[in-house]
Amino acid sequence: MRLKDKVAIITGAGRGIGRDIALAYAKEGAHVVINDIDAATAEATANAAAVLGSKSLAVVADVANSADIARLVETTIAERGRVDILVNNA
């Protein structure tokens, strides 16, 4: 478990490559914060990561909007205490 207990935000993680990255990080022990503009796909990925043991969290935000980015980071810090890794996939 190379990423044991690290907190990782993955943007665009609701589907595709972002989803695959999030699940790979979860398998390596990271607690993943799943960001997407689609709530349903974000929740689905977060649930899949939770099955792998991640304390996952879905946060709907548009990374093209600076206020949404700030809320994404603030939510992550409030819920998980810190950010160790950021994957800018979106």
N, C-alpha and C positions, 0 to 999 in steps of 0.2 A: 504494500500500500504506500505508494510514493507520495500521495497527496493527503495522507491521513489528517483529518480535522482542519484542512485548509478551507477557506471560504472563497468560492469562485463565482463571479458574475459572468454569465455567458449571454451576450446579446443575440437576438435572433435565434433563440434556442427552442422555439416551439416546434420546429420541423427541420428536415434536411440535415446539412452539415452541422449546424448549431446544436440540434438535438443529439446527434452522434457524439459531438464533443462533450456535451453535458453528461451523457450516460457513461462515456469513457472516464471522465473525471470522477463521477460517482463510484464507478468500479474501483478506482484508485483511492477511494476514501474521502474525497472532497465533499463538502456540503455546498451544493450548487444552488445558485439563485438564477432561476430561469426567467429571462426577459424576452418578451415578444409583444407585438401589438395585438395579437389575437389571444384572448383570455382562455379559450377552450384548448388551443394547442399548448399554451404555456402550462396550464394545469395538467394536461395529459403527460407532458414531459416531466414535470415535477413529480407526478405520481409514479412514473416509471423509475425515476431516480430514487424515490423513497423506498421502492421495493428492493433496491440495491443497497440500502442502508444509509443513504444520504438524508440529512436533515434539509430537504429541499424546500424551496420557496419560489412561488411564481409571482412575478411582478410585471403587470402590464404597463408598458411605457413605450413611447415613440422616441428613439434615440436621435431623431432629427429635431427634437424639441428640447431646448436646454432646461426648461423647468421639469420636464419628465426625467431627464438624466439626473438632475439633482434629487428628485424624489426617489429614483431607483437606488442611488447611493445611500441616501438618508434612511430609506427603508431597510436596506441591507445592514447598515451599521446598527440601527435600532433593534433589528431582529436577531442578528448574528454577531454583533459586536465589532466587526472589522471587515475589511476586504483584503484578501491576500493575493488574489489572481483576478485579472480582468481579461476576458476574451472578447475582442471587438469583432464579432462575426457578422452582425447586421450591417 
